[in-house]
């Protein structure tokens, strides 16, 4: 009853609006509406014309993420322009990969190196087999020991041991007469091949291999 | 079979479509609701092509999600809810895209705004034309806040009861009544020049 009273009161008050709205012509669907609809269904074309609802969080975070990304880019751009470029003359020289790669079961030895402190037996092996500076002792999987001469990637005659050269000592008392050509200029082409960093094996590694070599040598002698 | 189906109520038809996937039942429901839905959506969004797209999408959603309809509800309120939600999404999308948004807050100058936009307000001879009059009513309707517009259209254009409008919009009956009242008040102010004639 109350609802009806409410309705009648309201509808009296807004009778002009209600009659105006009721007088509006009824809009009908297009003639081909059903044909289009059934075509979409038969073709399984279920893509919506109206966009999907975008969630509030997505709407908030999309611009925030874009802003954060822009700030990051600007930060790095400003930072890079600060002139923090590394001086190439102060950079650590890169090692020659072809020479510094060492197999797991090998040790590189310099015949003259006193710091390796090999036992007498292993020293003998080295002294018998090499005239060039560097040899490689390889322990095969069958426990056979072989010694390989390591080919340096540059001419040994032109090589200069910088440590010895700076300290005034020549390696094995040998004077390298060609070393002056390393700094030759003018029209002559330089034969400079680059620097070689000689890596010393760690003491633990040498000790373990030394013990292994000695035991193997003893076995071979027996 | 089709004559039998034609005699069924909306709720019986959707049950037939749900249980046996009878496409004829679906087609019958589309035939029954395409015009009232188009009218409702057109009055709500004010664009013929967009309203056609929205009603098409509504029917596609009905086809795809027929099982989400539960038999205790009226079919008409269910399908109007889908159409109303799609129409509201479209309006929100448009609002975001607008560079110069219309002032949705109603004030006394609104009726003057419509006059400025449409010079025919000053021409009573032309305003007497029914087509022009309905165009002006539609224009005024588009000035009403969407939350009020929806319920006013459902009540005064589509002739739904307060209970049905509450079901469609998911609002309480009290809120529906107050929104209809506010919507009608806004519309009355906007249309006062038409009534003077």
Interface residues (C-beta under 8 A of the other chain):
Chain A: X3 X6 X10 X14 X16 X17 X18 X20 X21 X22 X23 X24 X25 X26 X27 X28 X29 X30 X33 X34 X36 X37 X38 X40 X41 X46 X48 X49 X50 X51 X52 X53
Chain B: X27 X30 X31 X34 X35 X37 X38 X39 X42 X43 X48 X51 X52 X53 X54 X55 X56 X57 X59 X60 X63 X64 X86 X89 X90 X93 X130 X133 X134 X137 X138 X141 X152 X153 X156 X157 X162 X177 X180 X181 X184 X185 X187 X188 X191 X194 X195
